[in-house]
Amino acid sequence: MPPLAAVPDLDRELDELYSLSLEEFTKARNDLASRLRRAHQSEAATEVHALRKPSVVVWAANHLARTEPELVGALLDAGQHLRDVQQAALAGTEAAAEVNDAAAREREAVRALLTAARGTLDRRATAPMLDRLSQTLRAAAVDPAAAALLARGRLTEELKAVGFGPLEAVTPRRQSSSDEVRSAARERVAALRADARRLAEEADAAQRAAEDAVRDADELRRAADAAAAELAEAEEDLRSRR
C-alpha cells in the first residue's frame, strides 16, 4: 500500500489557505483536497473541495485579521462590550447613555479597520465594497461564532448587520399585563426584522452566486487561452517538421 499523503494538521493548512491571495486560493484548495483523498480522508476532501473562493470583502476581512490583529482585537472587544451593555439595558440595569457610548466605541473600531483596508485594497476599495466590509465586520463583532472565525482570519462568507444586532438575542424582563400595546409593537418589529434579515440573506446569496460565476468564467477563459496558445505552438511545431 502506498504511503499516505502528509496532511499532519488540517486546521493549520486551512489557516494557510485563507491567508493566500485570491489568485492562489483555488489551486491551493484543490491541491489540499487531492492530498486529503490520497490520505484516504474522503469526507474531509469533499468538504475542502466545496469551499468557495472568498469574495474580495471576505478576503479583506481575513487579511485585516492577520495584518492588523490589534485593530481586529479592539473591534471584537468593542462588539462584546456592546452586546453586554445592550443586554443590561434591556434588563433595566444599564442607562441608554452607556449603550450609546458602547455603540460609538464599536463604530470607531470599524472606522479604524476600514482606514487600514483602503491601503490594502487600493482601487478595489470602492464605496459599496467598503460598506459591505463594514457590515461584515460589525456583524462578526457581535456574533461569537463569527468573531472566532474573524479572529483567526477564517471567515468564509460576507455577513450582514441587520436591525439592532445583539439586541435580537436578548429576552426583556417580564412585562405587566397593561403593556399590551408595547408588546404588539415589539412583535411587529420582530416580524419586520425577520423579513429584513431574510431579504438581506437572499440578496447576499444572489450576489455571491454572481461573483462565483464571474470568477469561474475568468478561470475558464484563462484555461481556454492557455489551451489555444498550446494548440498554436503544437501546430507551428508540426508545420516546421514537414
Secondary structure, 3 states (H helix, E strand, C coil): CCCCCCCCCHHHHHHHHCCCCHHHHHHHHHHHHHHHHHCCCHHHHHHHHCCCCCCHHHHHHHHHHHHCHHHHHHHHHHHHHHHHHHHHHHCCCCCHHHHHHHHHHHHHHHHHHHHHHHHHHHHHCCHHHHHHHHHHHHHHHCCHHHHHHHHHCCCCCCCCCCCCHHHHHCCCCCCCCCCHHHHHHHHHHHHHHHHHHHHHHHHHHHHHHHHHHHHHHHHHHHHHHHHHHHHHHHHHHHHHHC
